[in-house]
Amino acid sequence: MPGSARRLYRRILLLHRALPAALRALGDRYVKEEFRKHKAAGPAEAQRFLREWENYAALIQRQINEDKQNLTEKTVYGIQLTEEKLNDFRDEQIGQLKELMDEATKPHKKLTVSKDSEHKT
C-alpha cells in the first residue's frame, strides 16, 4: 500500500474512534475489507478509490466536530446517496451497499450473563 493510502487508512481508523461503538466496529470492518480489496487496483481506479475515501474522511471529521459542538441533538453520521451516485455503482458495489445497510440497521444484541451459564468446577 503506497504511503498516501496507508496514511488515509490510518486516519480513517483514528476518526472511527470518535464514532459510537456499533458504528465504529462496522466502519472499521468495512474500511479494512475495502482497502484490502483495492491493493492491486490499477492507477485510475486507485485514484478514484482514494479520492472517495478522502471525501469520506473529511465528511466524518466535520460530523465529529459538529457532534462535539452540539450537545443537545444526536448527530447523524454519513450522507444520503443521490440517485446519480447510485447509478455510478457496479452491481457488486450495490450488493455491498445493501449488506452494509442491513448490518447498520440490525437491532443491537445485548449480551447478558446469567448464573446458570457460569462454568462449574
Disulfide bonds with the S-S distance in Angstrom:
none
